[in-house]
Amino acid sequence: MKYSSTRRALGLAVAALAVFAANAVPPAGAADLPPGTANPMAVAADVPYDVLVFSKTAGFRHDSIPPGIQLIRDLGAANSFTVTATEDANAFTAANLARYEAVVFLNTTGDVLNATQQSAFESYIRGGGGYAGIHSAADTEHDWPFYGELVGAYFASHPAIQQATVRVENRAHQATQHLAPAWVRTDEWYNYRTNARTSARVLATLDESTYSGGSMGADHPHTWCKTIQSGRSFYTGSGHTQSTFAESGFRAMILGGIRYAANRTKADCRPETGYTTLYDGSTTGWSQAGPGGFANSGGTLTSSGGMGMLWYGAKEFRSYSLKLDWRVAGDDNSGVVLGFPAGSDPATALSQGHEVQIDATDTADRTTGSVYGFKAADLAARDGALNPPGEWNTYELLVEGERLQVFLNGVKINDFTNTDPARSLTSGHIGVQNHGTGDEVSFRNIRIKELGGTSAGPITGPGGKCVDVSGGSTVDGTKIQLWTCTNGANQQWTTNGTTLRALGKCMTVAGGSTANGAPVQLSTCNGSGAQNWTAGTNGSLVNPQSRKCLDANGASTANGTQLIIWTCHGGTNQRWTRP
């Protein structure tokens, strides 16, 4: 919301707008346009970077490797990155990997790195490097646990090459934003040993009803992204045939995947489950309030005129996680309005609710990520997470009581608690704003997860002792341990969605580790897989990201025993009673 019509000068990100050259991302829904089709939406040119393409094979060798290398070279020439292609595993040293922002595993197979090379690559990724895996990259290094975590899922089998329909479920990531919701193409379609959804953000799935030989059922992930500590991973199962590498939709997807891996575009790649769609093409339940409106085409809402608001009137929401994807064309203005009463007056919604702002260039408390007029975003965090005009961004707006946390592309950028008696976040409707003539903002995939929550109470375990936050501290990283039950606040746990919370923070596996013995600690809630816990067998609590159980270290019942994750075995030190 902006009351002044005066426009400030655009920032550097906007001033640097340039259309990608040949092989750039095609327009939305234009997956089958000829290679080289220009993108009508201008995006900022990337700071130049370097990519290593690795195609060593110790098993089946794809004849699509040469055209794959050529594709990546072409993309680099047009899009600000240089390419080094190699099949020499000696390239995997700390010093050499430091030269590259991303490493592409192009149809690798089998065991291609020795232990020393594996160690160097793992350190590179965990320290902030990027990985992009294409097709049989999932049929590589089956006996190296870190690689399994990195790629997301291992290859299991495949039927004959045939046509199938790919269902694109995330159209905000740069790898898939150009695709229509249904993408029909021919390839060799992999089945995987596990479902990547537990640890990655799935971008696209295979519709097994459209081809023969799928074995994963209704949820068959095909393309996904994830983070590994400071590093980034992108993988797609497409890429078997030579002809695949000439398809414009696939070429644009690989460009987006490489840009994400190289940290040149941002995305929310946290695992996502349990959300209910409010808008993904259908406006059922939505109504326009005030002047102007939204065009609805191709699963995308685009604002015009105003100041008005499209609001969801079918239900009021209380405790929830709201996610939506948004894009500005330039210096445009919009926002997401929360916690307002039913009605047709957008001014009332703004005076009785709160707006999370979308605006490239207004003052700190009225620009992107701010709670309009109340609290500015952490601008450094915001700027580090923000994609420029022309690219999609993802908001998560996490409402718990009067507390509102704002996440941009998976990064927390604002934490606000309402104290205004004329407003409340504890109950109300949600809406998206159309600000005025010339403000063109688009939205996709509006979805919500209602958190509910249970009454606070103790979690008891071995020896009848309680899960305890050491010293009652709220500092991130505080040890979670066993302790004699005291009924203190540091032993009161609430279930919100798939998180366990005490003292306003979440039970977290340190560093997002999946290793046996990783300590469990208290940390700011951020929606990551390290903070998800589900009920397992025999009273266990399972962290789905690691597929391991909450465990009292060494089966001890002594006060101060560190809680860890460990392979689930059903022992008494992995049995818990929740409130």
N, C-alpha and C positions, 0 to 999 in steps of 0.2 A: 504494500500500500504506500503510495506517495502522493501527498497533497499538492506539492508544487509541480508545475509542468516543466520547470527548468531542468535540462539534462546536463549533467557534468560530463567532462571529457572522458572518453573511454580509457580504460587502463591498458597496460601493455599487451595483455592477452588478447584484447579485442583489436587493438591497433595492428597486431601482427597477423590478422586474418589473411589466409591465403588458400586458394583451392589446391587440393592435392593434384599432382600431375597424373599422367597415365597410370592405370591400375589402381586409382584411388577408390574409396568406398563408393559403390553406386547408390542411387537414391533408394529410399525405402520401397520394398516390394519388388525391386528390379534385379532379382538374383540372376536372371538369365540374359541380362544385357551383355553385349559384346565386351571383351576385355578393353579397358581403356576409357570406358564411359565416365565422364566427369561427374562429380558430386555437385548438385546444385546448392548444397548447404556448405558454405565456407567454414573451414576449421583452421586453427592455428598451426603453422608449420612447426615441426618438431625441432628441438635442438639436436644436431647431428649425434649419432651414436653408432656403436659397432655390434655386430651380431656374428656369432660362431655357429655354423651349420655342421652338425656331426651326423654322419650316415654310415658308420661302421656296422657291419653285420657279422654275426657268428651263427646265423641260422638262415632261414629263407631270405633271399635277396629280391627286393622289388625292382622291376624294370622302370618304375616311376621315379626312382631316385634322381636320375639326371634331369628330367623336366621339373622335379621339385626344387632342385638346386637353382635351376635357371629362373624359376618363378620368384624365389626369394631374392636372387640377384636383381631381377627386374623391379621388384617392389622396393628394394633398397635404393636403386638408382633414382626412383621417382619420389622417394619418401624419406630422404635424409638419413639413411643408414648404410654403412658399408658392410660387406659380407665376406667372411673368410670361411671357405668350405674345406673340410678335412675328414679323413677316416683314420687319422693317426691319434690314438688314445694318449700319446705323450703330450698332446695339447692340454691335458687336464692336470695342470699344475696351478698352484695358487697365483704365481706371478703372471702366467699367461691368461688365466681366466679373468684376472683383474682388468684386462684390456676390454672386456666385453660387457655390455649391459644385458644381453640375453644370449642363451644357448638354445638352439633348436635341435632336437633329436628327430631327424627325418628318416622314418622307416628303418630305424635301427632294430636289430633282433639279437637275442641271446646275451651272453655275458661279454660286454665290450670294454669294461674298465677293470683294472686290478685294484687291490685294496688301497694302495696309495693314491691312485687316481680318484677312487670313490671318495676318499676322505677329503681331498682337495675340492671336489665338486660339491659335497655336502656343505663344507664350510662356506663356499661361494654362495650357495643358495641361502643358507640360514643368515648370512651376513648381508643379504639384500639383492642378490643376483636373481635373474629371471630365467625361466625354463618354458619352452613351448614344445609340446610333443605332438607328432603327427602319426596317425594310424598305428603302425606296428611298434611305435615307441612304447606301447603298452605290452608288447611281447619281448621285453628287454629286462635284463637284470632281475629275474624272478626270485633270486635268493638274497637280494640286498634289501633289507627292510626299509631303509630310508628312501630308496627309489620307489618302492611301492607306495609310500606316503606321498612322494612327490608327484608321480603320474596320476594317482588317484584310484586306479583299479587296474588289475592285470587282465590281459587277454585270456579267454577260455576256449573259444571256438568260433567258427563262422560258417554260414551256408554259402551257396554259390552266389556269384555276383548277380545282382538283380536290382530292379527299381524298387524304391521304398519312399515313404513319406517321413521326413524329419519334422517334428513338432518343435517350434522355437518357443521356449517358455520365458526367456529373458531377452528382451529386445532393447535393453539399455547398454549392455556391454558392447564395446566397439567391434568385437568379433561377430556379433549377431544383430546389431541394430539395423542393418540394411535389409535384413531378410523378412519375408512375409511370415505369418504364423505357421503356414504349412509350406514346406520346401520339398518338392518332389525331384529326386535325382537317383542316379545309378552308381553303386559302389559295392564294395565287399563289407558287409555289416557285421561288426564284432559283437559277440556276447562276452561278458566280463565275469570274472570269478566273484566279484562283490559289487555292491551298488555304491557308486561314488557319492551319492547324495548325502551320506552321513558326514562327510568331511569336506565337501566342495559345494560350490554354487553351481547347480546344473543350468546350463544355457540352452540345451536342446536335447530332446529324447527321440528315440525311434518308435514309430507306431507299428507294432508287430502285426497288427491286422492288415497291413498293406504289403506284406511280403512273407515269404516262407522261411522258417529256420530260426526265428528268434526264440530265445529260451529264458528271457528275464521277466516276461509278463508285462503288465500294464505300465510299470515304471522302468524304462530301459534307457538310462542316461547314455548320451552319445558324445556330447561336448560339454566341457565344464572348466571352471577356474577355481583357484584356491590360493591361500597364502601359507607359507611355511616360515614361521617367525618373521623375519624382515623380507623374505623372498616371495616371489610370485610364480605361480604355475598355471599354464593353460594347456589343455589337451583336447584334440578332436579325433574321433575314430575314423573320419573320412580320410581319403588319400591313397587308396590302393592302386587305382588305375592311372595310366598316363593321362587320359583325357580329363580326369578330375582337375589337374593342375592348369587346364586351359579354361575352366569355368569361372566366369566373373564373380559369382556369389562366393565360391570357395576361395578365390584369390583375395577377395575383400575380407573374408573371415580370417585367413592366415595373417593378413596385414594387421587386423585388429588384435589378434592373439599375440603377435610379436610386439606390437606397441604396448600392450598391457604388460607382457613379461619384462619389457625394457623400462617400465615405469614412465612411459610417455603418455599414457592415458590411465585414468583411475577407474576403479569399479568396486562395487561391494561384492566380494567373492566369499563372504561368510556363508556357511551352510544355511539353508532356509527351508523350513518345513512348518506345516500347520497353519498356513495363512489362507484366509477366505478372500476370494476375488470380489471386489466391489465394482471395478471397471476394468474390462479388457476387451472393449469393443461394444458392449451393450450398456446403455444408460438407464436400464431398469432400476428404479429406486432413486434416481437423481432428478433434481428439478433446478431450473434456472431462476435465480432471484435477482431483480434489478436489471438494468439495461445491458446490452451487448449479449455475448454468448460464446459458445464453443462449437466449432465444426468437429464432427465425429467421422473419421475416415481411417480405415486400415488399422483399427485398434489404437488410434491416437486422437486425443482431444487437443484442439488448438484454439487459443483464446482470440477474441476480437471485441472491440468496443468496450463499454463499461462506464462506471465501475459497477460490476455485478459479481455474481458468484454462482457456481454450480455446486449444489449441496446434496448430500445423501440424507434423505428424509426417512428412509425405511426403518432406521434404528438409531437410538442414542448409544453412545459408547462410554465406558468408564475407564477401566484399566486395560491398556492395549498397546500393541506395537503396530503403527501404521507405516506402510512402505509405499512409495510411489516413485516413478521415474519421470524426470522433467528435463526440458531442453529450452534454452533461450536462443533466439536468432542473433541477437546483438545486445544492445543496452536496453533490455526489456524488463518489465515489472510484473510480478504476480506474487502469489503466496498461498500457503495452506492455512486454513482457518480451523481452529479446534475449540471445542467446549462451548458452543453457543446454543441457544434455545431454538426450537422450531419456529419457522416464520419465513416471510418473503422479503424481509428488509435487510440487505447486506450491511447497512450502517449499524443496525442492532447487533448483528453477528460480530462486527469489528469492535463494538463498544462493550460487549458482554463476553466475548471469547478472546482468544489469542491468535495472532497470525505469525507463522514462521515464514520469513520473508524470502523472496527470490528477486534479486535486483543486483545487477553487476556493479553499480557505481554510486549508490547513495551513502549517507553517513553511516557510521559503524553500527548504530542501533537500528538501522533501517535498510541494511544490505543483506545479501544472501547469508542465511544461517542465523540471523538475529531473530529474537522474539520481539516483534515490531514495537518500538517505543519503550521497551522494558529492559532488554539485555542484549548487548552485542555478542556475536560469536567470538570464540578464540580465533582471531584473524589469521595468525600464523598457521594454526592447524587447518583452518578453513581454506586458506590459499594453497596449502600443500595437498589438499584432497580434492580440490575443485577442478573439473574439466571446463574448458573455455566455451564461449558461445559456439554453437554448431555441434557440440557433443552432448550426449546424454549424461545426466547425473542421477543418483539415487539418494533419496532421503529415507531415513528411518526416524520416525517421531515416536518416542517411547514415553507414554503417559502412565504414571503410577501415582495416584492421589493428585496432589497439587504440583508434583514434580514432572517436568518435561525435559527430556534429554533429546538432543538433536544429533543425528549421525549423518554425515555426508560421505557417500561412497565407502561406508564402513568405518569411518573415522569420527570419533566423538568431537563435536565442535561447539556445543553449547549445553549447559546444565542450568536450568532455570526452575525456581520454585515460586509459584504464584502466591502473593500475599494481599492482592487487591480484593477487598470484600465484594466489589461489584462484579467480579469475574470468578469463574471456577473451572478447573480442568477435570473435576471429579465426575462430571456427567455432561453430555451434550452431543451435538452433531459435528460432522466434519464437512469441509468444502474446499474447493479450489477457486481462486479469484481470477476473473478477467478484469484487468485494471483500467484499460482505456484504449482509445484509438492509437494505433502504432505499437502497442505492446503485444507482441506475438510470442506466447509461451505455450509449449506443448507438454502433454502429460500422457503417460502410458502405465498400464499394469498397476492400478491402485488396489492394494490388498491389505488385509488387517488380520491380526491375531489377538483375540481377546485373552487376557492373561488370567483373569479370575484371581486365583490365589487362595491359600488356606490359612487358617488361624496359625499364629506363631506358636511354636512349641519345640521341645527338645528332640534331637535325633539320638537315640541310644544305640549302643553297640556292645562290643566285647566287654565282659566284666560288669555289664550294667552301667557303664560310664557314658558320658555325653560327648557329642561332637562340639568342640569348644574353640572359640577364637581367642588365641593366646593374649592374655592381659586385657581383653576387651578393646584392643586397639582397632582403629579403622584405617590404619595406614595400609596402602596397597602392598601386598607381599607378606602380610602378617600370617604366621603359621596357624594352620588348623590342626587340632590335636584332640586326643582323648583326655578327659578330665572328669573327676568326680562331679556328679550333677549338683548344681547350685541354684538352678532356676534363674540365673543371671541373664541379662540381655544378650550377652555374648554366647549364650547357648540356645537362643530362641531362633528357630529357622522357619522360614516361610517358603512354600513352593509357589513360584510364579512361572507359568508355562513349564519349561524344562529346566529352569534355574532353581537353585537353592540359595536363599538369601538370609543374611544376618547383618545387623547394624547398617542396613541400607546398601550392602555390597554383596557380591556373589562368590560362592564356592568355585574355585578355579584351579585347573591343572596348570602349574607354573610353566610359563613359556609356551603353552599349547603343546607340550611334549606328549608323545605317545609311548614313551619308553617305560618299562617296568621300573618302579622306584621313584618316578617323578613325584615331587611333593605337591600337596594340595594346600592352597593358600586363599586368603581373602583378597579380592580385587574389585575394582570398579566394574559394574556390569556393562558389557559391551556387545553382547549377542554372539560371541564367538563360540566355536565348537568346544573350546576348553571349559566352557561354563554350562554345558548341557549335561543333565543327569536323568536317566530313566530307570524305572524299576525293572530289575532282572529277577532271576529265579532265586529261591532260598533267601529272600530278603536282601539281595544285593542291590547296590546302586551302580549303574553302568554309565561310563562316559562314552557315548557313541563314537566320538571322533577317534578315540584310541581303541575302542572295543574292550576296555579294561575296567576293573571294578575298584570302587573305593575300598581301601584296605588299611587296617591298623598295622603299621610296620613291624615286621618280625613276630606277629601274633601276640605282641605285648599288650597288657592291660594297665600298664603303669601310667600314672599321671604324666602328661607331657609327650606321650607317644605320638610321633608325627603320623598324620594320615597321608597316604600315597595312593597311586594307582598301581594295580598289578593284574596280571592275567587272572581271569575269573576262575576260581577253583571250588567255590562252595563252602570254604572253611568258615569257622566261627568268626574269624577276624574280618570277614567280608559280609557279615549279616547285620542289618540295620533296621531299626523301627523308627518310622517317621511320624510326625504329628498328624 
